[in-house]
Every structure is written in structure tokens, then in C-alpha cells.
Amino acid sequence: MSLCPRRICIIGPRGVGKSHAVRELLPELKNCVHVVGSDLLKAELGKHGLSSMEGLDDVTKDVLRQFASEEMVKLASKGCDIFICEGHAALLPARSLGRAEKAWRKVQVWLGKRDSVYDVSVGFTELDKAFFNEVILVEADPEVIQERRLADKDKQRALDMDSICADMEAERSKAAEICRESGAALRVVDANIPSLTKATLRGLLTASDCTIETAPMFHQRMIREAAIRLPAPAAGQPIFLFDADNTLGPHDASQIILKVIGNGLYKRMKDNFKRGYSHYSFLMHRHIHQRAGERFDAHVQGLGGMITLYDGVADCLRDALSRGPVVVLTAGIPEVWRIALRKHGLPVGNATADGIVVHGLVDGDSGLVMDEQGKETFARAVKERGYYVVAAGDSQIDTGMLRIADAAFVVARDFAEYEPKISKRPEHKRTKKSRRFENIKNERLFILMAGHPRVFQIPSYGATMAIGGPQLSSFGNLVNDALRADYVKKPPADVYADYFPRFLEWIQNLPEHPKNKKAKDAK
């Protein structure tokens, strides 16, 4: 899938006049695709019987924005030279706050109960940050924006000056943050004088030498090159892609090592990911590891020798190696997992002919940023080469890879109930902020995977399962379930039909179970 060279997002506070200026210039732009972000979002809402984002929970909003972002990627892959999206880096509510409500919110900010007086939602997804290589911020004086909002009777927008100034500041700060993290070019266009706005935009949009390779674009190119170095597949040959941390075993190597090293590195890692799972977050993640100093390598060797794998993983990897290449893609420390796999008697090498290949983030000068888009890039590249892709992962970072795969396996690490159909999500899910979303965002993963034609879940141990998630499998059955010709997709996992029988069997096999204690005592 080849994207057009110039992918531009034109943003600015509502009512600044960007849409009017862009529409006047569109006839002058050759081979251009133009979309409005809100129109794409409305189309996604309509597909699920919804009319507004109001009242939806954060997970559902995130998924809908993801679908809209993916639609942009498809449109930018159809042979155009320039792709333009009108949108927003940040959004404030359309209504104005009353005087009493504003005063109370200021008190809450002072007390530390709120971050700001106004509710600001981020308009960019992590995919958007990796997709756009140019951002144009259209700005005007607050009085000009207020005048234009007053003149537009068709749209409901906040009209007080405080809201307008907050809207401008939110767009400005988020635009700077996005471009600082991704390396996309940021241009600012004045919109006070319409003729000047049009002339400036014309110059920016018609320039022929403005293709910019952002940091995500550079790393995705490196990832594609790594995928291209794999041997050409035989007809229908599978390739097996595995996440490492919490997928192959119940460990997060980075957390363990940074906790042991100390110096505040673990806290820095946690604080870093509060910004989300963006490409920049993972670059910072690697930088935090590099600050660990000389002790880092010694801890990697020690931890690699202590890592245990989930039951059945070693045999699963051996079975997979007999069928095709096996590649581990980790957003953590590859060397830990190379050592761990060798400890379990598995061959590991730099090429698939020598054994399992492990690519990842914290890997010296050869590290590859395996964030969600990075893993998806690798999976897409090998699929385009003709491989039948089998993938296994456990979290949001693995979502892109799992969705590209022909057969996908989600490792369920806890017990939870999910409603993957957006139109049927229960009312409490639409109004309450989900704690799970703040942690590993499994709800997002299961919603996005719900429509996959060949998806399974692998409970990591007996008490775990995603109720409402995909049908059950195991590491022992992974290769067979991925390749079997008689596969039939089953209904979502159920408490009574799937969880209770499996949980009771697990309880009965525990060493602490009375029957097992008696058997042990008898020996």
C-alpha cells in the first residue's frame, strides 16, 4: 500500500475560515483528494446507528476516530499526489459555559480536581500522528473569529471571548505537540485577511518540493526493509508474528528492569505513557532505557535467564518453526527475549533460516519502533509479499498487526466482560470513563477485532477470559486453528458455555485442590 507523498491536515479553531479558503483553492489542485474530518466521523457514526459522539464513552469514541483515520489512509492510497484533510487538533464543546459553571470550574482547577476550565478532547489519533507529514494551522484574531461565528447562523458554536481564546490556545498547543513528536512540518497561516489567507495557502498547497519524511515515516521505511529481507514465500506459506511481553510469558521486561535499576526511571516510563501510545512515546521509552547506563546490559542478561513462558508457548513456537518463519516483534527489549527463548531450547538468529528472529525497540542502533503502526507496517509488508500471516498479541500496541493478520490470536490477561458491537454497548459504557481504557485499552482491541474473519482468544491462565470476546483457543492449538481448512467462526465467548467449565477444570488441576493434595500425600 503506497501512500501519496504529501498528506496535509489543515486545522484551526472553529469559525476561523479555513473551509472557505480551502474550497476556493481545490479546483486549482491537481490529483488531490480532499476530506473533512467531521464528515468521515459522521459517516462512521451512521454505520453504527449513532448520530453524535455526545454521551459515548472514551473507548467507543477512540474506536470511531480510529475507523475514520483508517478511511483516510485508504483514500490516500488510491494514486493521488496530495491528500488534504480539514480537521481539528483539539476540540472544545460547542456550547458556551454559564457564568456560575465557569466560576465553579475555576475553583475545581484551583483545587486540582480539573486540568482546565474547558473540556478539551484531542482530535488526532495515534494513526493520524503517523500519517500526516504536514500540518497547517489557520489562525485569526479572537475578535475576527467571534464575528465570523456570529455571522454563521447554521452552526452552534461558543460565542464568548473566553471560549474562543481557549479554543485557539488548545489548537495551537496540540498542533505544536503533534508536530514536535512526529517531525511533521508545522506552518501557520493568518486568516484575518481572506485574500492573504488564500494566497498563502495556495503557495503552500501547490509547492512541488515539500515532501517531508517524518520520524514515523522513517522508522516504518526501516521496518518495511526488514520485512523485505525475509525469503520469498512458497504458495500459501504461513509466517508467525508474536508480540513478546505478556504474550509469550507473564512478564514486562522494561518494567522489571527499570524498577530494579531505580533512579526514578520506572516513574519516568509510567509518566511517559500517560501521553498515549504515540510514536514519540516509544522514542522516549527507548531514551529512558538508554539513561539506565552500564548496569542495563547486566540486568538484561540476568532477566533473560529468569523469564518463563506461558504453558505451551515453547512447543507452539517449535510447531510454528516447522511450518514457516517465526518473527517476534516487541516494543520493549529484544535481547531479553532472545536470551529467554534460547534458555527454553529454541533456536534464535538474525535470519529466519537460523531460527526465530526478534525485532524491537531497545536494540542499540538497529532498534525498530514497534508501536501499533510499526507492527502493522511489518505485518502488511509480509502479507503483500504473499505470506499467510498468523499473529498473536495482548494489547493495543498489537491491534494493527492482529487486524492485518489472516489468523489472529488475542492473549486475554484478565477477566472482563466486553460489548464489541458499538451499536449495542450498554448505556453505562457510554457515559462512564473506563478504567480499563486508561490502563491497557483492551476494550478498544476487542471492539476493533470483532469483525475479523478468523480471530481467537487465548486465556493466559485459568481465571482469565474476555467474555464477549472471540472464541477460545490455546497455544497448543494455535498453529492448527490458524491453518485448519474446516475453520468456522463461533459466537463470542460466553460465561456459562465457555468460562465456568474452563475455570472449574483449572481449579481442579491446581496443586492446592484437595484431590491433588491427597494424591501427593498418597505418594
Buried (B, 14 or more C-beta within 10 A) or exposed (E): EEBBBBBBBBBBBBBBBBBEBBEBBEEEBEEBBBBBBBEBBBEBBEEBEBEEBEEBBBBBBBBBBBBBBBBBBEBBBEEBEBBBBBBBBBBBBEEBBEEEEBEBBEEBEEEEEBEBBBEBBBBBBBBBBBBBBBBBBBBBBBEBBBEBBEEEEEEEBBBBEBBBBBBBBBBBEBBBBBBEBBBBBBBBBEBBEEEEBBEBBBEBBEEEEBEBEBBBBEBBEBBBEBBEEBEEBEEEBBBBBBBBBBBBBBBBBBBBBBEBBEEEBBEBBEEBEEEBBBBBBBBBBBEBBEEBEEEBEEBBEBBBEEBEBBEBBBBBBBBBBEBBBBBBBBBBBBBBBBBBBBBBEBEBEEEBEEBBBBBBBBBEEEBBBBBBBBBBBBBBBBBEBEBBBBBBBBBBBBBBBBBBBBBBBBBBBBBBEBBBEBEEBEEEBBEEEBEBBEEBBBBBBBBBBBEBEBBBBBBBEBEBBBBBBBBBBBBBBBBEBBBEEEBEEEEBBBEEEBBEEBBEEBEEEEEEEEEEEEEEEEE
